Amino acid sequence: MSKAETKTTVLADGLRYKSKVSGSPFAATASFGAATMSCFLCGKHRARSLMGTRKVLGKSQAVCAPSCKGLDELLAQGNAPQK
C-alpha cells in the first residue's frame, strides 16, 4: 500500500514546508479545566482535571495525579478520578 504523495513548497528563503492539515489534535476547549496539558514526568497529554502539581528542580510542574502509573491503571479500568 502506498502513501498519498505529499506536496511541498520551497519558499524564497530556501526553507521547504510540507503541506498538512491545519489545526491541532489538542484543540483548545471553551473551559480552561477541560483543556489538555502534557505531564512533566511521562509526557502524556491529560485533562488538566487529572493532573496535580509537584516541585521538580525548584519549580512547580504539572504531573499526573496521584502518579503516572497509578493514573494509567485507573484509566485502563475505566475509573477516572472525580474532582
C-alpha positions in Angstrom: 0.0 0.0 0.0 1.5 3.4 -1.0 1.2 6.6 0.9 -0.5 9.6 -0.6 2.0 11.9 -2.2 2.9 15.0 -0.1 3.2 18.3 -1.9 6.0 20.6 -0.8 6.7 24.3 -1.5 10.1 25.9 -1.5 9.9 29.5 -0.1 12.1 32.3 -1.3 14.5 31.9 1.7 15.1 28.2 0.8 13.0 26.6 3.5 10.8 23.7 2.5 7.4 23.0 4.1 5.2 20.0 3.7 1.6 20.7 3.3 -0.5 19.3 6.1 -3.9 19.6 7.6 -4.2 22.7 9.8 -5.1 22.6 13.4 -4.0 20.6 16.4 -5.2 17.3 17.9 -5.1 19.1 21.3 -7.6 21.8 20.3 -8.5 24.4 22.9 -11.8 24.0 24.5 -14.2 26.6 25.9 -13.4 25.9 29.5 -9.8 26.0 31.0 -10.4 22.9 33.1 -11.2 20.7 30.1 -8.0 21.6 28.2 -5.2 19.1 28.0 -1.6 19.5 29.2 1.4 17.2 29.0 2.8 15.7 32.1 6.3 16.9 33.0 7.3 13.4 34.0 5.8 11.0 31.4 4.9 13.4 28.6 1.4 12.1 28.1 -1.4 14.6 27.4 -4.1 14.5 30.1 -7.1 16.7 31.0 -6.0 19.3 33.5 -8.5 17.9 35.9 -6.5 14.7 36.1 -3.3 16.5 36.9 -1.7 18.0 40.0 1.5 19.9 40.7 4.8 18.8 42.1 8.0 20.7 42.8 10.6 19.5 40.3 14.0 21.2 40.3 12.6 24.0 42.4 9.6 24.8 40.1 6.0 23.7 40.3 5.3 21.4 37.3 2.1 19.8 36.1 2.2 16.0 36.6 -0.3 13.1 36.6 -2.1 12.7 39.9 -1.7 10.5 42.0 1.2 9.2 39.8 1.7 8.5 36.1 1.5 4.7 36.6 -1.5 5.0 39.0 -3.4 7.2 36.7 -2.7 4.8 33.7 -4.1 1.9 35.8 -7.2 3.9 36.8 -7.9 4.9 33.2 -7.4 1.3 32.0 -10.1 0.2 34.4 -12.4 3.0 33.3 -12.4 4.6 36.7 -11.2 8.2 36.1 -10.8 10.2 39.4 -13.6 12.7 40.0 -12.7 16.2 41.2 
